[in-house]
Amino acid sequence: MNFKRLFVNREEMFSLGIEETSGKYYASFPVSNGLADYEEYYEIDKVKFELFQKDVDAAVTFVNKCRRQEMDELLIQKPGTNRGTAI
């Protein structure tokens, strides 16, 4: 998978982009499991992708749900047994 960041919000620590192989849009944020830091990628549609670039509050609301693992059905890559927590 080739994740290409197209929008980064450093203050709220998330990014938006496209996975170039599948063409899926995503929102991502850093996580850590004590052994490694990595990102979790959640699929979003094009409408949300465009909205989240303009409306940071809407993006943060969505990303915070993902951080609380409430949107796991949208994970592009499923985590292993030693899943990290949001940084």
Secondary structure, 3 states (H helix, E strand, C coil): CCEEEEEEECCCCEEEEEECCCCEEEEEEEEECCCCEEEEEEEECHHHHHHHHHCHHHHHHHHHHHHCCCCHHHECCCCCCCCCEEC
